[in-house]
Amino acid sequence: MNELIYNFAVWLDDTAYSAMLHESYYMYNWVESTHVLTLMISLGMLFLIDLRMLGYAFPDVPASKIAERLNVPMLIGFSVMFVTGILLFYAVPVRSSQSLWFRIKLVLLVACAVNAYLFHRRMSDSVSTWDGDAKAPDRIRLGAWLSLGFWSIVVICGRFIAYDWMDCIRDQPAFIEFLAGCIEGQTRF
C-alpha cells in the first residue's frame, strides 16, 4: 500500500502544474494563506456551534438558530479549505504522502466527517425536544467534544507537516517508517 501511495505521489510530482504551483513565487503562498484563513472561518463557526451544544456559548439562544445562521459560512469555508488543501498536497505530493503528520491528519479528517454526519443526524432528529435548553443531550455533547478534539489535533498535525521530525529522509524506528509510508531505497523527497 505504501509503495502504491508513493508511486502515485511521484506521478503527481512529475506533472507540470505540481511543479509550477510549488515553485511559484506567489501562488503557493496565496493557496496556503487562503487555506489557513478559511480554516479559521470554518472552524470558528464550528467551534461556536459545538460550544453552544455544550452550554458554554449563547445558552439562551436556541441551538437550531445558531446552527442555521452559521452553517452557510461554515460550509463555504470548508469548501474553500478543502480545495486549497488538495492544492497544497498537489504542490508537494511526495513529501506530504511520506509525512506521518499528514497521514494522521487524513485519518482524523475521516473521523471528523463521520462525527459531523452523526452529530447532524442526531441533532436534527431530536432538536425539537431540547432546542431551548442550555445544554444539548449527552450524545450530542459527546459529538461536540469529539469535534473540538479531532479538529484541534487536525490543526496541530497540519502545522507539524511543515517540519521534518519524522520524515523519511531521517533514520526512524521501523514502526514510524511504516506509519509514515517510507519506501526502501527512496531517492526523491
NUDREN-983962 format. One record per atom (N, C-alpha, C): z, x, y; atom name. Coordinates in nm, 2 decimals, decimal comma, padded with zeros to 4 digits, m for minus. Atoms other than C-alpha are relative to their C-alpha. Layout:
N
SITE|w|u|v|bakol
SITE|Z|X|Y|CA
...
//
This chain:
189
SITE|w|u|v|bakol
SITE|00,00|00,08|m00,12|N
SITE|00,00|00,00|00,00|CA
SITE|00,00|00,09|00,13|C
SITE|00,00|m00,09|m00,11|N
SITE|00,09|00,28|00,24|CA
SITE|m00,13|00,07|00,03|C
SITE|00,13|m00,07|m00,02|N
SITE|m00,24|00,45|00,18|CA
SITE|m00,10|m00,10|00,05|C
SITE|00,09|00,10|m00,05|N
SITE|m00,43|00,13|00,24|CA
SITE|00,02|m00,02|00,15|C
SITE|m00,03|00,02|m00,15|N
SITE|m00,25|00,08|00,58|CA
SITE|m00,04|00,12|00,07|C
SITE|00,04|m00,13|m00,07|N
SITE|m00,31|00,45|00,67|CA
SITE|m00,15|00,00|00,01|C
SITE|00,15|00,00|m00,01|N
SITE|m00,68|00,42|00,59|CA
SITE|m00,05|m00,10|00,10|C
SITE|00,04|00,09|m00,10|N
SITE|m00,71|00,11|00,79|CA
SITE|00,03|00,05|00,14|C
SITE|m00,04|m00,06|m00,13|N
SITE|m00,53|00,28|01,08|CA
SITE|m00,10|00,11|00,05|C
SITE|00,09|m00,11|m00,03|N
SITE|m00,76|00,58|01,06|CA
SITE|m00,14|m00,06|00,04|C
SITE|00,12|00,06|m00,03|N
SITE|m01,06|00,35|01,06|CA
SITE|00,00|m00,06|00,14|C
SITE|m00,02|00,05|m00,13|N
SITE|m00,93|00,17|01,37|CA
SITE|00,00|00,11|00,11|C
SITE|00,00|m00,11|m00,09|N
SITE|m00,86|00,50|01,54|CA
SITE|m00,13|00,06|00,03|C
SITE|00,14|m00,06|m00,02|N
SITE|m01,22|00,61|01,49|CA
SITE|m00,09|m00,09|00,08|C
SITE|00,09|00,08|m00,08|N
SITE|m01,36|00,32|01,68|CA
SITE|00,00|00,05|00,15|C
SITE|00,01|m00,04|m00,13|N
SITE|m01,48|00,39|02,03|CA
SITE|00,10|m00,06|00,10|C
SITE|m00,09|00,07|m00,09|N
SITE|m01,27|00,13|02,20|CA
SITE|00,15|00,04|m00,01|C
SITE|m00,13|m00,05|00,02|N
SITE|m00,95|00,25|02,05|CA
SITE|00,02|00,13|00,08|C
SITE|m00,01|m00,13|m00,07|N
SITE|m01,01|00,60|02,19|CA
SITE|m00,01|m00,03|00,15|C
SITE|00,01|00,02|m00,15|N
SITE|m01,12|00,46|02,53|CA
SITE|00,13|m00,06|00,05|C
SITE|m00,12|00,07|m00,05|N
SITE|m00,81|00,24|02,56|CA
SITE|00,12|00,11|00,00|C
SITE|m00,11|m00,09|00,00|N
SITE|m00,57|00,52|02,46|CA
SITE|m00,02|00,11|00,10|C
SITE|00,03|m00,11|m00,09|N
SITE|m00,74|00,79|02,67|CA
SITE|m00,02|m00,05|00,15|C
SITE|00,02|00,05|m00,13|N
SITE|m00,79|00,56|02,97|CA
SITE|00,11|00,04|00,10|C
SITE|m00,10|m00,05|m00,09|N
SITE|m00,61|00,69|03,28|CA
SITE|00,09|m00,12|00,05|C
SITE|m00,08|00,11|m00,05|N
SITE|m00,50|00,34|03,39|CA
SITE|00,02|m00,11|m00,11|C
SITE|00,00|00,12|00,08|N
SITE|m00,58|00,08|03,12|CA
SITE|00,11|m00,01|m00,10|C
SITE|m00,11|00,00|00,09|N
SITE|m00,33|00,18|02,86|CA
SITE|00,13|m00,04|00,07|C
SITE|m00,12|00,03|m00,07|N
SITE|m00,06|00,18|03,12|CA
SITE|00,01|m00,15|00,05|C
SITE|00,00|00,14|m00,04|N
SITE|m00,16|m00,16|03,25|CA
SITE|00,03|m00,09|m00,12|C
SITE|m00,02|00,08|00,12|N
SITE|m00,16|m00,31|02,90|CA
SITE|00,15|00,01|m00,04|C
SITE|m00,14|m00,02|00,03|N
SITE|00,18|m00,16|02,83|CA
SITE|00,10|m00,07|00,10|C
SITE|m00,09|00,07|m00,10|N
SITE|00,33|m00,28|03,16|CA
SITE|m00,01|m00,15|m00,01|C
SITE|00,01|00,15|00,02|N
SITE|00,19|m00,63|03,10|CA
SITE|00,08|m00,04|m00,12|C
SITE|m00,08|00,04|00,13|N
SITE|00,34|m00,63|02,75|CA
SITE|00,15|m00,01|00,04|C
SITE|m00,14|00,00|m00,03|N
SITE|00,68|m00,54|02,89|CA
SITE|00,04|m00,11|00,10|C
SITE|m00,03|00,11|m00,10|N
SITE|00,66|m00,79|03,19|CA
SITE|00,00|m00,13|m00,07|C
SITE|00,00|00,13|00,07|N
SITE|00,56|m01,08|02,96|CA
SITE|00,11|m00,01|m00,10|C
SITE|m00,12|m00,01|00,09|N
SITE|00,83|m00,97|02,72|CA
SITE|00,12|m00,05|00,08|C
SITE|m00,11|00,05|m00,08|N
SITE|01,08|m01,02|03,00|CA
SITE|00,00|m00,15|00,03|C
SITE|00,01|00,15|m00,03|N
SITE|00,95|m01,36|03,09|CA
SITE|00,02|m00,08|m00,12|C
SITE|m00,01|00,09|00,12|N
SITE|00,92|m01,50|02,74|CA
SITE|00,14|00,01|m00,06|C
SITE|m00,14|m00,01|00,06|N
SITE|01,25|m01,36|02,61|CA
SITE|00,10|m00,05|00,10|C
SITE|m00,09|00,06|m00,10|N
SITE|01,42|m01,46|02,94|CA
SITE|00,01|m00,15|m00,02|C
SITE|00,00|00,15|00,02|N
SITE|01,32|m01,82|02,88|CA
SITE|00,06|m00,03|m00,14|C
SITE|m00,05|00,03|00,13|N
SITE|01,40|m01,80|02,51|CA
SITE|00,15|00,02|m00,01|C
SITE|m00,14|m00,02|00,00|N
SITE|01,74|m01,65|02,56|CA
SITE|00,08|m00,10|00,08|C
SITE|m00,06|00,11|m00,07|N
SITE|01,82|m01,92|02,82|CA
SITE|00,01|m00,12|m00,09|C
SITE|m00,01|00,12|00,10|N
SITE|01,74|m02,19|02,56|CA
SITE|00,10|00,03|m00,10|C
SITE|m00,10|m00,04|00,10|N
SITE|01,94|m02,00|02,30|CA
SITE|00,15|m00,01|00,05|C
SITE|m00,13|00,01|m00,07|N
SITE|02,24|m01,97|02,54|CA
SITE|00,04|m00,14|00,02|C
SITE|m00,03|00,14|m00,01|N
SITE|02,22|m02,34|02,61|CA
SITE|00,04|m00,06|m00,13|C
SITE|m00,03|00,05|00,13|N
SITE|02,23|m02,42|02,24|CA
SITE|00,14|00,05|m00,04|C
SITE|m00,13|m00,06|00,03|N
SITE|02,54|m02,20|02,21|CA
SITE|00,11|m00,05|00,09|C
SITE|m00,10|00,05|m00,10|N
SITE|02,71|m02,37|02,51|CA
SITE|00,04|00,09|00,11|C
SITE|m00,03|m00,10|m00,11|N
SITE|02,71|m02,07|02,74|CA
SITE|m00,08|m00,02|00,13|C
SITE|00,08|00,02|m00,13|N
SITE|02,44|m02,18|02,99|CA
SITE|m00,03|m00,15|00,01|C
SITE|00,03|00,13|m00,04|N
SITE|02,40|m02,51|03,16|CA
SITE|00,05|m00,11|m00,11|C
SITE|m00,05|00,09|00,10|N
SITE|02,63|m02,71|02,92|CA
SITE|m00,01|m00,15|00,04|C
SITE|00,01|00,14|m00,05|N
SITE|02,59|m03,02|03,14|CA
SITE|m00,14|m00,05|00,01|C
SITE|00,14|00,04|00,00|N
SITE|02,21|m03,03|03,12|CA
SITE|m00,04|m00,02|m00,14|C
SITE|00,04|00,03|00,13|N
SITE|02,06|m03,20|02,82|CA
SITE|m00,09|00,12|m00,06|C
SITE|00,08|m00,11|00,07|N
SITE|01,92|m02,94|02,57|CA
SITE|m00,15|m00,03|00,00|C
SITE|00,14|00,03|00,01|N
SITE|01,59|m03,12|02,54|CA
SITE|m00,07|00,02|00,14|C
SITE|00,05|m00,03|m00,13|N
SITE|01,54|m03,09|02,92|CA
SITE|m00,03|00,15|00,02|C
SITE|00,01|m00,14|m00,02|N
SITE|01,60|m02,72|02,92|CA
SITE|m00,12|00,05|m00,08|C
SITE|00,10|m00,04|00,09|N
SITE|01,37|m02,67|02,62|CA
SITE|m00,14|m00,04|00,05|C
SITE|00,13|00,06|m00,05|N
SITE|01,10|m02,90|02,77|CA
SITE|m00,05|00,08|00,12|C
SITE|00,04|m00,07|m00,12|N
SITE|01,09|m02,71|03,10|CA
SITE|m00,03|00,14|m00,02|C
SITE|00,02|m00,14|00,02|N
SITE|01,10|m02,36|02,96|CA
SITE|m00,10|00,03|m00,10|C
SITE|00,09|m00,02|00,11|N
SITE|00,87|m02,40|02,66|CA
SITE|m00,14|00,05|00,05|C
SITE|00,13|m00,04|m00,04|N
SITE|00,54|m02,37|02,85|CA
SITE|m00,01|00,14|00,06|C
SITE|00,01|m00,14|m00,05|N
SITE|00,61|m02,05|03,05|CA
SITE|00,04|00,10|m00,11|C
SITE|m00,04|m00,08|00,11|N
SITE|00,78|m01,91|02,74|CA
SITE|m00,12|00,03|m00,10|C
SITE|00,12|m00,01|00,09|N
SITE|00,47|m01,98|02,52|CA
SITE|m00,11|00,08|00,07|C
SITE|00,10|m00,07|m00,08|N
SITE|00,24|m01,84|02,79|CA
SITE|00,03|00,15|m00,01|C
SITE|m00,05|m00,14|00,01|N
SITE|00,45|m01,52|02,80|CA
SITE|m00,02|00,06|m00,14|C
SITE|00,01|m00,05|00,14|N
SITE|00,45|m01,49|02,42|CA
SITE|m00,15|00,02|m00,03|C
SITE|00,14|m00,01|00,03|N
SITE|00,07|m01,54|02,40|CA
SITE|m00,05|00,13|00,06|C
SITE|00,04|m00,12|m00,06|N
SITE|00,01|m01,26|02,65|CA
SITE|00,06|00,12|m00,06|C
SITE|m00,07|m00,11|00,07|N
SITE|00,27|m01,04|02,49|CA
SITE|m00,06|00,03|m00,13|C
SITE|00,06|m00,02|00,13|N
SITE|00,11|m01,09|02,15|CA
SITE|m00,13|00,07|00,01|C
SITE|00,13|m00,06|m00,01|N
SITE|m00,24|m01,00|02,27|CA
SITE|00,02|00,15|00,05|C
SITE|m00,02|m00,14|m00,04|N
SITE|m00,11|m00,69|02,46|CA
SITE|00,06|00,09|m00,11|C
SITE|m00,06|m00,07|00,11|N
SITE|00,10|m00,59|02,16|CA
SITE|m00,11|00,05|m00,10|C
SITE|00,11|m00,04|00,09|N
SITE|m00,22|m00,59|01,94|CA
SITE|m00,08|00,11|00,07|C
SITE|00,08|m00,10|m00,07|N
SITE|m00,40|m00,39|02,21|CA
SITE|00,08|00,14|m00,01|C
SITE|m00,08|m00,13|00,01|N
SITE|m00,11|m00,13|02,21|CA
SITE|m00,01|00,06|m00,14|C
SITE|00,02|m00,05|00,14|N
SITE|m00,14|m00,10|01,83|CA
SITE|m00,14|00,06|m00,01|C
SITE|00,14|m00,04|00,01|N
SITE|m00,52|m00,07|01,86|CA
SITE|m00,02|00,13|00,07|C
SITE|00,02|m00,12|m00,08|N
SITE|m00,49|00,21|02,11|CA
SITE|00,05|00,12|m00,08|C
SITE|m00,06|m00,11|00,07|N
SITE|m00,27|00,42|01,88|CA
SITE|00,04|m00,04|m00,14|C
SITE|m00,02|00,06|00,13|N
SITE|m00,31|00,28|01,53|CA
SITE|00,07|00,09|m00,11|C
SITE|m00,05|m00,08|00,11|N
SITE|m00,23|00,58|01,31|CA
SITE|00,15|00,03|00,03|C
SITE|m00,14|m00,03|m00,03|N
SITE|00,09|00,68|01,49|CA
SITE|00,09|m00,12|m00,01|C
SITE|m00,07|00,12|00,01|N
SITE|00,20|00,32|01,51|CA
SITE|00,03|m00,04|m00,14|C
SITE|m00,02|00,04|00,14|N
SITE|00,14|00,24|01,15|CA
SITE|00,09|00,09|m00,08|C
SITE|m00,08|m00,10|00,06|N
SITE|00,33|00,55|01,05|CA
SITE|00,14|00,01|00,06|C
SITE|m00,13|00,00|m00,06|N
SITE|00,63|00,46|01,25|CA
SITE|00,10|m00,09|m00,07|C
SITE|m00,11|00,08|00,07|N
SITE|00,95|00,34|01,08|CA
SITE|00,04|m00,11|00,10|C
SITE|m00,04|00,10|m00,10|N
SITE|01,04|00,16|01,41|CA
SITE|m00,10|m00,11|00,01|C
SITE|00,10|00,10|m00,01|N
SITE|00,71|m00,02|01,42|CA
SITE|00,00|m00,09|m00,12|C
SITE|m00,01|00,08|00,12|N
SITE|00,75|m00,14|01,06|CA
SITE|00,12|m00,09|00,00|C
SITE|m00,12|00,08|m00,02|N
SITE|01,10|m00,26|01,13|CA
SITE|m00,03|m00,12|00,09|C
SITE|00,03|00,10|m00,11|N
SITE|00,97|m00,44|01,44|CA
SITE|m00,09|m00,11|m00,06|C
SITE|00,09|00,11|00,06|N
SITE|00,69|m00,62|01,24|CA
SITE|00,08|m00,09|m00,10|C
SITE|m00,08|00,09|00,09|N
SITE|00,94|m00,74|00,97|CA
SITE|00,08|m00,09|00,08|C
SITE|m00,09|00,09|m00,08|N
SITE|01,17|m00,87|01,24|CA
SITE|m00,08|m00,10|00,08|C
SITE|00,08|00,10|m00,07|N
SITE|00,88|m01,04|01,42|CA
SITE|m00,03|m00,12|m00,10|C
SITE|00,02|00,10|00,10|N
SITE|00,81|m01,23|01,10|CA
SITE|00,13|m00,09|m00,01|C
SITE|m00,13|00,07|00,00|N
SITE|01,18|m01,32|01,08|CA
SITE|00,02|m00,09|00,12|C
SITE|m00,01|00,08|m00,12|N
SITE|01,17|m01,44|01,44|CA
SITE|m00,09|m00,12|m00,01|C
SITE|00,09|00,11|00,01|N
SITE|00,87|m01,66|01,37|CA
SITE|00,06|m00,11|m00,10|C
SITE|m00,06|00,10|00,10|N
SITE|01,04|m01,82|01,06|CA
SITE|00,12|m00,07|00,07|C
SITE|m00,12|00,06|m00,07|N
SITE|01,36|m01,87|01,26|CA
SITE|m00,04|m00,10|00,11|C
SITE|00,05|00,09|m00,10|N
SITE|01,17|m02,02|01,55|CA
SITE|m00,05|m00,13|m00,06|C
SITE|00,05|00,13|00,07|N
SITE|00,99|m02,27|01,32|CA
SITE|00,12|m00,08|m00,05|C
SITE|m00,12|00,07|00,05|N
SITE|01,32|m02,37|01,15|CA
SITE|00,08|m00,06|00,12|C
SITE|m00,08|00,04|m00,11|N
SITE|01,50|m02,39|01,48|CA
SITE|m00,06|m00,12|00,07|C
SITE|00,07|00,12|m00,07|N
SITE|01,24|m02,62|01,65|CA
SITE|00,00|m00,12|m00,09|C
SITE|00,00|00,12|00,09|N
SITE|01,22|m02,84|01,34|CA
SITE|00,13|m00,06|m00,01|C
SITE|m00,13|00,06|00,01|N
SITE|01,59|m02,88|01,31|CA
SITE|00,04|m00,06|00,14|C
SITE|m00,04|00,05|m00,13|N
SITE|01,63|m02,93|01,69|CA
SITE|m00,07|m00,14|00,02|C
SITE|00,08|00,13|m00,03|N
SITE|01,35|m03,20|01,71|CA
SITE|00,05|m00,11|m00,09|C
SITE|m00,05|00,10|00,10|N
SITE|01,49|m03,38|01,40|CA
SITE|00,14|m00,06|00,04|C
SITE|m00,13|00,05|m00,03|N
SITE|01,84|m03,41|01,54|CA
SITE|00,05|00,00|00,14|C
SITE|m00,04|m00,01|m00,14|N
SITE|01,84|m03,37|01,92|CA
SITE|00,05|m00,13|00,06|C
SITE|m00,04|00,13|m00,05|N
SITE|01,89|m03,74|01,98|CA
SITE|00,15|m00,02|m00,02|C
SITE|m00,14|00,02|00,03|N
SITE|02,24|m03,72|01,83|CA
SITE|00,10|00,09|00,08|C
SITE|m00,08|m00,10|m00,07|N
SITE|02,37|m03,42|02,03|CA
SITE|m00,05|00,05|00,13|C
SITE|00,07|m00,05|m00,12|N
SITE|02,14|m03,37|02,33|CA
SITE|00,09|00,03|00,12|C
SITE|m00,09|m00,01|m00,12|N
SITE|02,42|m03,42|02,59|CA
SITE|00,12|00,08|m00,03|C
SITE|m00,11|m00,08|00,04|N
SITE|02,68|m03,22|02,40|CA
SITE|m00,01|00,14|00,06|C
SITE|00,00|m00,14|m00,05|N
SITE|02,78|m02,88|02,54|CA
SITE|m00,05|00,10|m00,10|C
SITE|00,05|m00,09|00,11|N
SITE|02,71|m02,71|02,21|CA
SITE|m00,09|m00,08|m00,10|C
SITE|00,09|00,06|00,11|N
SITE|02,44|m02,78|01,95|CA
SITE|00,08|00,01|m00,13|C
SITE|m00,07|m00,01|00,14|N
SITE|02,54|m02,84|01,58|CA
SITE|m00,01|00,14|m00,05|C
SITE|m00,02|m00,13|00,06|N
SITE|02,63|m02,54|01,37|CA
SITE|m00,13|00,07|m00,05|C
SITE|00,12|m00,06|00,06|N
SITE|02,29|m02,49|01,20|CA
SITE|m00,10|00,04|00,12|C
SITE|00,08|m00,03|m00,11|N
SITE|02,11|m02,49|01,54|CA
SITE|00,06|00,12|00,07|C
SITE|m00,07|m00,12|m00,07|N
SITE|02,37|m02,25|01,69|CA
SITE|m00,03|00,13|m00,08|C
SITE|00,04|m00,11|00,08|N
SITE|02,31|m02,02|01,39|CA
SITE|m00,14|00,05|00,03|C
SITE|00,14|m00,04|m00,04|N
SITE|01,94|m02,02|01,47|CA
SITE|m00,01|00,07|00,13|C
SITE|00,00|m00,06|m00,13|N
SITE|02,02|m01,94|01,83|CA
SITE|00,06|00,14|m00,01|C
SITE|m00,06|m00,14|00,02|N
SITE|02,24|m01,64|01,73|CA
SITE|m00,10|00,09|m00,07|C
SITE|00,11|m00,08|00,07|N
SITE|01,97|m01,52|01,49|CA
SITE|m00,11|00,04|00,09|C
SITE|00,11|m00,02|m00,10|N
SITE|01,71|m01,55|01,76|CA
SITE|00,04|00,11|00,10|C
SITE|m00,05|m00,10|m00,10|N
SITE|01,92|m01,35|02,01|CA
SITE|00,01|00,14|m00,07|C
SITE|m00,02|m00,13|00,07|N
SITE|02,00|m01,08|01,75|CA
SITE|m00,14|00,06|m00,04|C
SITE|00,13|m00,05|00,04|N
SITE|01,65|m01,05|01,60|CA
SITE|m00,08|00,06|00,12|C
SITE|00,08|m00,04|m00,12|N
SITE|01,48|m01,03|01,94|CA
SITE|00,05|00,12|00,07|C
SITE|m00,06|m00,12|m00,06|N
SITE|01,73|m00,78|02,07|CA
SITE|m00,04|00,13|m00,08|C
SITE|00,04|m00,11|00,08|N
SITE|01,65|m00,55|01,78|CA
SITE|m00,15|00,03|00,01|C
SITE|00,14|m00,02|m00,02|N
SITE|01,28|m00,61|01,82|CA
SITE|m00,03|00,09|00,13|C
SITE|00,02|m00,08|m00,13|N
SITE|01,30|m00,48|02,18|CA
SITE|00,05|00,14|m00,02|C
SITE|m00,05|m00,14|00,03|N
SITE|01,51|m00,18|02,07|CA
SITE|m00,10|00,08|m00,08|C
SITE|00,10|m00,07|00,08|N
SITE|01,26|m00,09|01,80|CA
SITE|m00,13|00,03|00,08|C
SITE|00,11|m00,03|m00,09|N
SITE|00,98|m00,13|02,05|CA
SITE|00,01|00,12|00,08|C
SITE|m00,03|m00,12|m00,08|N
SITE|01,14|00,13|02,27|CA
SITE|00,00|00,12|m00,09|C
SITE|m00,01|m00,11|00,09|N
SITE|01,20|00,36|01,97|CA
SITE|m00,13|00,05|m00,05|C
SITE|00,14|m00,04|00,05|N
SITE|00,83|00,36|01,87|CA
SITE|m00,05|00,12|00,09|C
SITE|00,05|m00,11|m00,09|N
SITE|00,77|00,59|02,17|CA
SITE|00,05|00,14|m00,04|C
SITE|m00,06|m00,13|00,04|N
SITE|00,99|00,86|02,01|CA
SITE|m00,03|00,03|m00,14|C
SITE|00,04|m00,04|00,14|N
SITE|00,92|01,06|01,70|CA
SITE|00,11|00,05|m00,09|C
SITE|m00,11|m00,04|00,08|N
SITE|01,26|01,09|01,54|CA
SITE|m00,03|m00,01|m00,15|C
SITE|00,03|00,02|00,15|N
SITE|01,13|00,95|01,21|CA
SITE|m00,15|m00,01|m00,03|C
SITE|00,14|00,00|00,02|N
SITE|00,76|01,01|01,24|CA
SITE|m00,04|00,09|m00,12|C
SITE|00,04|m00,07|00,12|N
SITE|00,56|01,15|00,95|CA
SITE|m00,03|00,15|00,03|C
SITE|00,03|m00,14|m00,03|N
SITE|00,49|01,48|01,13|CA
SITE|00,13|00,09|m00,02|C
SITE|m00,13|m00,07|00,02|N
SITE|00,86|01,58|01,07|CA
SITE|00,04|m00,01|m00,14|C
SITE|m00,05|00,01|00,13|N
SITE|01,03|01,66|00,75|CA
SITE|00,11|m00,11|00,00|C
SITE|m00,09|00,12|00,01|N
SITE|01,22|01,34|00,65|CA
SITE|00,04|m00,01|m00,15|C
SITE|m00,03|00,03|00,14|N
SITE|01,41|01,23|00,34|CA
SITE|m00,11|m00,09|m00,06|C
SITE|00,10|00,07|00,07|N
SITE|01,18|01,08|00,08|CA
SITE|00,00|m00,15|00,03|C
SITE|m00,02|00,14|m00,03|N
SITE|01,32|00,73|00,14|CA
SITE|m00,06|m00,04|00,14|C
SITE|00,05|00,03|m00,14|N
SITE|01,24|00,74|00,52|CA
SITE|m00,15|00,02|00,00|C
SITE|00,15|m00,02|00,01|N
SITE|00,89|00,88|00,44|CA
SITE|m00,07|m00,12|m00,06|C
SITE|00,06|00,12|00,06|N
SITE|00,83|00,59|00,21|CA
SITE|00,00|m00,12|00,10|C
SITE|m00,01|00,12|m00,09|N
SITE|00,95|00,33|00,46|CA
SITE|m00,09|00,02|00,12|C
SITE|00,09|m00,02|m00,11|N
SITE|00,75|00,49|00,74|CA
SITE|m00,14|00,00|m00,04|C
SITE|00,14|00,00|00,05|N
SITE|00,44|00,50|00,52|CA
SITE|m00,07|00,13|00,01|C
SITE|00,06|m00,13|00,00|N
SITE|00,39|00,87|00,52|CA
SITE|m00,09|00,03|m00,12|C
SITE|00,10|m00,03|00,11|N
SITE|00,09|00,99|00,31|CA
SITE|00,00|00,15|m00,02|C
SITE|00,01|m00,14|00,04|N
SITE|00,09|01,32|00,13|CA
SITE|m00,12|00,06|00,05|C
SITE|00,12|m00,07|m00,05|N
SITE|m00,14|01,57|00,29|CA
SITE|m00,06|m00,06|00,13|C
SITE|00,05|00,06|m00,13|N
SITE|m00,18|01,36|00,61|CA
SITE|m00,03|00,10|00,10|C
SITE|00,03|m00,10|m00,11|N
SITE|m00,35|01,56|00,88|CA
SITE|m00,02|m00,06|00,13|C
SITE|00,02|00,06|m00,13|N
SITE|m00,41|01,31|01,15|CA
SITE|00,13|m00,06|00,05|C
SITE|m00,11|00,07|m00,06|N
SITE|m00,15|01,19|01,39|CA
SITE|m00,01|00,00|00,15|C
//
